Amino acid sequence: MFVPTEIIFAATTLCNLHCPHCFVRRTEQKLNPQAALNFLASCQSSKNCQIDKVGFSGGEPFLAQNFLFTVIPFARKKDFMFDQIMTNGIWWKDEYELRTVLQITQDLGYDGKIGLSYDNFHGQEYEKIRRFCTVANEIFGEECLSVQAVADPLLNDEDTKKLEGELNALWEDFSAEIFILPQTFTGTDERGWQSRKWFKEDYCEGPGQILFVHPDGNIAPCCGFANENPALFIGNISDTFDEVMEKAGKNQMIKNCYEKGLLKCAKEAEPALVFPGKGRTDDICTFCDWLCKNGQNSLN
């Protein structure tokens, strides 16, 4: 069943990087902070809401500082916990800007993790990343960092060892959590369909049980990249929490992901269709993206 426990705000799609593995569509739209406050208030007033955590994504969330500085103190006042702010770590022009922004964020009550994306795809300068980690540790305390690296299968041995060494150094010097994630692909990319077996069914517990709010206000039920498909939209930030959940209950993709199971959907579609590549994917988000684009006519 779909019972979200966290809301993630992606206030902007703007970013100072252009990573080749990123699926976020760049637009000038920005999420209205007052609309976010109203929605959080509706979450708190609903008897059926189990959301107790707030996180921030993007784009680069630190390029939407007005949104952060408005929502963070309100969420803290309303007793929501914080998950993480997901950042590339090099959005700042100089150390004064870095320290000022992080200190304001902490002063306003943010006490969650600082999620750092660092890998070959992002192409950040390592010394600038280390400076970011140093300042973050000073302001938010030890063990504030959670580093996520997407594995690049095209890296040669030398570059792989270099990246591994840098990640190990971040782990040792900053007590950072390190997560190595496989590269993921859209449902139409043959590279995502090279597996001999299907993904494991988890009824979207991995990327799901989340309300992900896009900069245009549309709400999706997960933080996987497939959440940009309109088939997964279950409401808008202008709705109340209860209205969003009512719409979610009528959404076929919600039923596929959280009740029927995407693995069952895949096996139903397999006999009659030719998937990209060799025909199977071990990435649940890749299949979800494919199903969103191909519609229910692909199922028995």
Buried (B, 14 or more C-beta within 10 A) or exposed (E): EBEBEBBBBBBBBBBEBEBEBBBBEEEEBBBBBEBBBBBBBBBBEBEEBEBBBBBBBBBBBBBBBEBBBBBBBBBBEEEBEBBBBBBBBBBBEEEEEBBEBBBBBBEBEBEBBBBBBBBBBBEBEBEBBBBBBBBBBEBBEEEBBBBBBBBBEEBEEEEBEBBBEBBEBBBEEBEBBBEEEEBBBBBEBEBBBBBEEBBEBEBBEBBBBBBBBBBBBBBBBBBBBBBBBEBBBBBBBEBBBBBBBEBBEEBEBBBBBBEBBBBBBBEBBBEEEEBBBEEBBBBBBBBBBBBBBBEEEBBE
